[in-house]
């Protein structure tokens, strides 16, 4: 029997369907993804706790994957510094084939069992780091090799896969298996599987950063102020926390460069 991610689509003759029917069918399939993710919450929670504990001790979070899975890891990692104000080496996404593979498929890159660890070693990997392998199929050699080596060194390992009883889930100490079923286009795991992986990655990084104190209330108090929209948002946050007028809040934010530092500086003046 074919793996779930490779099973034949439940829809046939796609090339003969109307655009409205295609869109409706894709949307209906997409609605099943959050429900599949919901079933994995008990798998996600212990991994989040383990990651936060390691990062409090100086560890970092690494995502490794190939193709769509690798790109999704890079996407999530790249959004952590601007969102949470953390250094760029706290959460790192690595893709089989290197950075060129972000935009263009690199032939056979995912088939090398040794390369993931070589790629990780460039970051001077250590025992407090956490490695999460991302692979819809659950059998990508690049990911298997990286997780095996990390396990040998006693590191925390996790995975996000979309098949049951996969080799990668068997290797990872904290496996997350999101079973979304056959894709709308047979085997096109950039669709439902990719959406599921993105949702889980959002949940992992966001909850870890909350545990690390990078969110106050429900606000991104450490976000990077890289454009006018974010400066305006940050100014409003300073106003909400201090009661200052718009001009004073804006000047305070400009001086200190982050909402957290601006508010703390203001509160210090009151003591």
Secondary structure in CASP SS format (residue, H / E / C, confidence):
PFRMAT SS
TARGET T0000
AUTHOR 0000-0000-0000
METHOD secondary structure of the structure
MODEL  1
X C 1.00
X C 1.00
X C 1.00
X H 1.00
X H 1.00
X H 1.00
X C 1.00
X C 1.00
X C 1.00
X C 1.00
X C 1.00
X C 1.00
X C 1.00
X H 1.00
X H 1.00
X H 1.00
X C 1.00
X C 1.00
X H 1.00
X H 1.00
X H 1.00
X H 1.00
X H 1.00
X H 1.00
X H 1.00
X H 1.00
X H 1.00
X H 1.00
X H 1.00
X H 1.00
X C 1.00
X C 1.00
X H 1.00
X H 1.00
X H 1.00
X H 1.00
X H 1.00
X H 1.00
X C 1.00
X C 1.00
X H 1.00
X H 1.00
X H 1.00
X H 1.00
X H 1.00
X H 1.00
X H 1.00
X H 1.00
X H 1.00
X H 1.00
X H 1.00
X H 1.00
X H 1.00
X H 1.00
X H 1.00
X H 1.00
X C 1.00
X C 1.00
X C 1.00
X C 1.00
X E 1.00
X E 1.00
X E 1.00
X E 1.00
X E 1.00
X C 1.00
X H 1.00
X H 1.00
X H 1.00
X H 1.00
X H 1.00
X H 1.00
X H 1.00
X H 1.00
X H 1.00
X H 1.00
X H 1.00
X H 1.00
X H 1.00
X H 1.00
X H 1.00
X H 1.00
X H 1.00
X H 1.00
X C 1.00
X C 1.00
X C 1.00
X C 1.00
X C 1.00
X C 1.00
X E 1.00
X E 1.00
X E 1.00
X E 1.00
X E 1.00
X C 1.00
X C 1.00
X C 1.00
X H 1.00
X H 1.00
X H 1.00
X H 1.00
X C 1.00
X C 1.00
X C 1.00
X C 1.00
X C 1.00
X C 1.00
X H 1.00
X H 1.00
X H 1.00
X C 1.00
X C 1.00
X C 1.00
X H 1.00
X H 1.00
X H 1.00
X H 1.00
X H 1.00
X H 1.00
X H 1.00
X C 1.00
X C 1.00
X C 1.00
X C 1.00
X C 1.00
X C 1.00
X C 1.00
X C 1.00
X E 1.00
X E 1.00
X E 1.00
X E 1.00
X E 1.00
X E 1.00
X C 1.00
X C 1.00
X C 1.00
X C 1.00
X C 1.00
X H 1.00
X H 1.00
X H 1.00
X H 1.00
X H 1.00
X H 1.00
X H 1.00
X H 1.00
X H 1.00
X H 1.00
X H 1.00
X H 1.00
X C 1.00
X C 1.00
X C 1.00
X E 1.00
X E 1.00
X E 1.00
X E 1.00
X E 1.00
X E 1.00
X C 1.00
X C 1.00
X C 1.00
X C 1.00
X C 1.00
X H 1.00
X H 1.00
X H 1.00
X H 1.00
X H 1.00
X C 1.00
X C 1.00
X E 1.00
X E 1.00
X E 1.00
X E 1.00
X C 1.00
X C 1.00
X C 1.00
X C 1.00
X C 1.00
X C 1.00
X C 1.00
X C 1.00
X C 1.00
X C 1.00
X C 1.00
X C 1.00
X C 1.00
X C 1.00
X H 1.00
X H 1.00
X H 1.00
X H 1.00
X H 1.00
X H 1.00
X H 1.00
X H 1.00
X H 1.00
X H 1.00
X H 1.00
X H 1.00
X H 1.00
X H 1.00
X H 1.00
X H 1.00
X H 1.00
X H 1.00
X H 1.00
X H 1.00
X C 1.00
X C 1.00
X C 1.00
X C 1.00
X E 1.00
X C 1.00
X C 1.00
X E 1.00
X C 1.00
X C 1.00
X C 1.00
X C 1.00
X C 1.00
X C 1.00
X C 1.00
X C 1.00
X H 1.00
X H 1.00
X H 1.00
X H 1.00
X H 1.00
X H 1.00
X H 1.00
X H 1.00
X H 1.00
X H 1.00
X H 1.00
X H 1.00
X H 1.00
X H 1.00
X H 1.00
X C 1.00
X C 1.00
X C 1.00
X H 1.00
X H 1.00
X H 1.00
X H 1.00
X H 1.00
X H 1.00
X H 1.00
X H 1.00
X H 1.00
X H 1.00
X H 1.00
X C 1.00
X C 1.00
X H 1.00
X H 1.00
X H 1.00
X H 1.00
X H 1.00
X H 1.00
X H 1.00
X H 1.00
X H 1.00
X H 1.00
X H 1.00
X C 1.00
X C 1.00
END
